[in-house]
Amino acid sequence: MSDVSRNQPLGTPTWIDLGVPDLRAAEAFYGAVFGWEFAASARGSDCLLRGLPVAGLRQGTTGPGWAVHLATDDCDGTAKRVVAAGGTLLEGPHEVGDLGRAAIGADPTGGRFGLWQGRAQPGCRLVNEPDTLIRNDLVTARAEAARAFYANVFDFTLDGNPDLPELDFTFLRRPDGHEVGGIVGSSDAPATTWVTTFAVADTDATLARVVAAGGTHTAPEDTVYARVATVTDPFGAEFSVGAPPS
């Protein structure tokens, strides 16, 4: 588990949020699934675990899934790198109360992501433990273009994955060697999307809570890393959950 109290190095997934048409209904669903509590913030509604923010909900149109925001110590400078590498700025750098400075971009394959320069709030305060963010992976039909873009903007190095030789999968690593995510090449991906995975203590018990709260899920699958499943919340947003193999 990790308690995060400072800004993370460039490119680290540092915050996740979800636009929903009904904040109270979303709080009811995610509270039932993950045991989160909620508090109003400049971003909408912060999802709390043990009193610390681990994700956010905001009033808006639901996209294909949770939005990932990548860390930077210079939001304006990184936004310029996004454009120089062939990406697009959808929202230019702007202040989010006293929490930090943010921007929204899209890579050349259409994948959307945020930039987050934390001030009062560095991002998710807890990660890599049950009911918190554990990883983000970009799924795209144009993997080579995506790899080149993220390496150029965030100084990532790219490594293959010998554990999954059947997949077109590349680890994204910061210059210090720390893995921060991956890119999955899938020729039948209808659109480029970042997939958010939450760690859970028990996949099957979590899926039972998903159904009871009004969501749906795929059949759980045992992989070399975790027992995983894809969940669809009542608003149509997808995310993954995974527990370590027993």
C-alpha positions in Angstrom: 0.0 0.0 0.0 1.1 3.6 -0.5 0.2 6.8 1.3 1.0 9.6 -1.2 1.7 13.0 0.4 3.6 14.8 -2.3 3.5 15.4 -6.1 4.6 12.4 -8.0 7.3 12.3 -10.8 6.3 13.3 -14.3 3.9 11.0 -16.0 2.8 9.1 -12.9 -1.0 8.4 -12.9 -1.9 10.6 -9.9 -5.6 11.3 -10.0 -8.7 9.6 -11.4 -12.2 11.0 -11.8 -15.5 10.2 -13.4 -18.2 12.4 -14.9 -21.6 11.2 -13.9 -25.1 12.6 -14.5 -26.2 12.0 -10.9 -23.7 12.6 -8.1 -25.8 11.2 -5.3 -26.6 8.0 -7.3 -22.9 7.6 -8.2 -21.9 8.0 -4.5 -24.4 5.3 -3.6 -23.0 2.9 -6.1 -19.3 3.4 -5.4 -19.9 3.6 -1.7 -21.6 0.2 -1.8 -18.9 -1.3 -4.0 -15.7 0.1 -2.4 -16.8 1.4 1.0 -15.9 5.0 0.1 -17.3 8.0 1.9 -17.6 11.4 0.1 -16.9 15.1 0.6 -17.6 18.1 -1.6 -14.5 19.7 -3.2 -13.6 22.2 -5.9 -13.6 19.2 -8.3 -17.1 18.0 -7.4 -17.1 15.1 -4.9 -14.0 13.5 -3.5 -14.2 9.8 -2.8 -12.6 9.1 0.6 -11.0 6.0 2.1 -10.0 6.4 5.8 -10.7 10.1 5.3 -8.2 10.5 2.4 -9.2 11.2 -1.2 -8.6 8.3 -3.5 -10.7 9.4 -6.6 -13.3 12.0 -7.6 -16.8 12.2 -9.0 -18.0 15.3 -11.0 -21.2 16.3 -12.5 -21.1 15.7 -16.2 -21.5 13.3 -19.1 -20.2 9.8 -18.5 -17.4 8.8 -20.9 -16.2 5.3 -21.6 -14.5 5.1 -18.2 -12.6 6.8 -15.5 -10.3 9.7 -16.6 -6.7 9.5 -15.6 -4.6 12.5 -14.8 -0.8 12.3 -15.1 1.5 14.1 -12.7 3.6 17.1 -13.7 5.5 19.8 -11.8 4.9 22.2 -14.7 1.4 21.9 -16.2 2.0 24.7 -18.7 5.3 23.3 -19.9 3.9 19.7 -20.2 0.9 21.0 -22.1 3.3 22.5 -24.7 5.0 19.2 -25.0 1.6 17.5 -25.6 1.0 19.8 -28.6 4.6 19.5 -29.9 4.3 15.7 -29.9 1.1 15.8 -32.0 -1.5 15.7 -29.3 -4.3 18.2 -28.7 -5.2 20.4 -25.8 -9.0 20.1 -25.0 -8.7 22.3 -22.0 -5.7 24.5 -21.5 -3.9 24.9 -18.1 -6.2 26.3 -15.4 -6.5 26.5 -11.7 -8.7 24.2 -9.7 -9.3 26.2 -6.6 -6.3 25.9 -4.3 -5.9 22.2 -5.1 -3.7 22.5 -8.2 -3.3 23.4 -11.8 -4.8 21.1 -14.5 -5.2 20.6 -18.2 -7.0 18.0 -20.4 -5.4 16.6 -23.6 -5.8 13.9 -26.2 -3.0 11.9 -27.7 -2.8 11.4 -31.5 -4.9 8.2 -31.4 -7.7 10.0 -29.5 -7.0 8.8 -26.0 -7.9 11.5 -23.4 -5.9 12.2 -20.3 -5.4 15.0 -17.8 -2.4 16.7 -16.4 -2.2 17.5 -12.7 0.2 19.8 -10.9 -0.8 19.4 -7.3 -0.6 22.1 -4.7 -2.9 21.6 -1.7 -3.8 18.2 -3.2 -1.1 16.0 -4.8 -3.7 13.5 -6.2 -4.9 10.2 -4.9 -3.7 10.0 -1.3 -3.9 6.2 -1.1 -3.0 3.8 -3.9 -2.1 0.2 -4.4 -4.2 -1.2 -1.7 -7.8 -2.7 -1.7 -10.4 -0.2 -2.9 -7.9 2.2 -4.5 -6.3 2.7 -7.8 -3.6 0.2 -8.7 -3.0 0.7 -12.4 -4.0 2.4 -15.7 -3.5 0.9 -19.2 -4.1 2.5 -22.6 -6.0 0.3 -25.0 -5.7 1.3 -28.7 -5.6 0.0 -32.2 -2.7 2.4 -32.9 -0.2 1.2 -30.3 3.0 2.4 -32.1 1.7 6.0 -32.4 0.6 6.0 -28.8 3.9 4.7 -27.5 5.9 7.3 -29.4 3.6 10.1 -28.1 3.8 9.2 -24.4 7.5 8.5 -24.5 8.1 11.9 -26.1 5.9 13.9 -23.7 6.6 12.1 -20.4 10.1 10.7 -21.0 8.9 7.1 -20.6 10.9 4.1 -21.6 9.1 1.2 -23.2 9.5 -2.5 -22.2 7.8 -5.6 -23.5 6.1 -8.1 -21.1 7.5 -11.6 -21.3 4.7 -12.8 -18.9 2.1 -12.1 -21.6 3.7 -13.1 -24.9 0.3 -13.4 -26.6 -0.5 -9.7 -26.1 0.8 -6.6 -27.8 1.7 -5.1 -24.4 4.3 -2.5 -23.5 5.1 -1.3 -20.0 5.5 2.4 -19.5 8.4 3.3 -17.2 9.6 6.6 -15.8 13.3 7.4 -16.2 13.9 6.0 -12.7 12.6 2.6 -13.9 9.4 2.7 -12.0 6.5 1.1 -14.0 3.5 3.5 -14.2 1.2 1.8 -16.6 1.0 0.1 -20.0 -0.2 0.3 -23.6 -2.2 -2.6 -25.0 -2.4 -2.9 -28.8 -5.7 -4.3 -29.9 -6.7 -4.1 -33.6 -10.4 -4.4 -32.7 -10.4 -1.6 -30.1 -13.3 0.7 -31.2 -11.6 3.8 -29.6 -8.5 4.6 -27.7 -9.3 4.6 -24.0 -7.4 4.5 -20.7 -8.6 1.6 -18.5 -8.6 2.1 -14.8 -8.1 -0.9 -12.5 -8.9 -0.8 -8.8 -7.3 -3.2 -6.3 -9.8 -5.3 -4.2 -9.3 -7.8 -1.5 -11.7 -10.4 -3.0 -12.8 -10.1 -6.6 -15.9 -12.3 -6.3 -17.2 -10.5 -3.2 -16.7 -7.2 -4.9 -18.6 -8.3 -8.0 -21.5 -9.4 -5.8 -21.6 -5.9 -4.4 -21.5 -4.5 -7.9 -24.6 -6.4 -8.9 -26.5 -5.6 -5.7 -25.8 -1.9 -6.3 -27.1 -2.0 -9.8 -24.0 -2.6 -11.9 -22.9 -5.5 -14.2 -19.7 -7.3 -14.8 -17.9 -9.8 -17.0 -17.0 -13.2 -15.8 -13.9 -13.1 -13.6 -10.7 -14.3 -15.1 -7.6 -15.7 -13.4 -4.4 -14.2 -14.8 -0.7 -14.4 -13.8 -1.2 -11.2 -11.8 -4.7 -11.2 -10.4 -8.3 -12.4 -10.6 -9.8 -9.7 -12.7 -13.2 -8.6 -14.2 -14.6 -5.7 -16.0 -17.4 -3.8 -14.3 -19.9 -1.5 -15.8 -21.5 1.0 -13.4 -25.2 2.1 -13.7 -24.2 5.0 -15.9 -22.3 2.9 -18.5 -18.7 3.7 -17.3 -16.3 0.7 -17.3 -13.5 -0.1 -15.0 -11.6 -3.2 -13.9 -11.1 -4.8 -10.5 -8.5 -7.3 -9.5 -7.3 -9.2 -6.4 -4.0 -11.0 -6.1 -4.2 -14.7 -7.0 -4.8 -16.9 -3.9 
